[in-house]
Amino acid sequence: MPPKLDSDSDTVRLQLVAPASWAARVDDWRRQQVAIPSRSEAIRALVEKALDDAQSQDESS
């Protein structure tokens, strides 16, 4: 399940403008999850995964 924000976390609101095709890809990914996350949860999960993957690549270089 994608990460939800815990009540103890400091938060920052980010506004994002993206092409409709990009939003459709996020929505397609959401529908493939066992428990369908909100669009916000899906974006948080995808960004977190990308950042973790990038960090792993940096560490292995």
Secondary structure as GFF3:
##gff-version 3
##sequence-region A 1 61
A	DSSP	alpha_helix	20	31	.	.	.	ID=ss1
A	DSSP	alpha_helix	39	60	.	.	.	ID=ss2
###
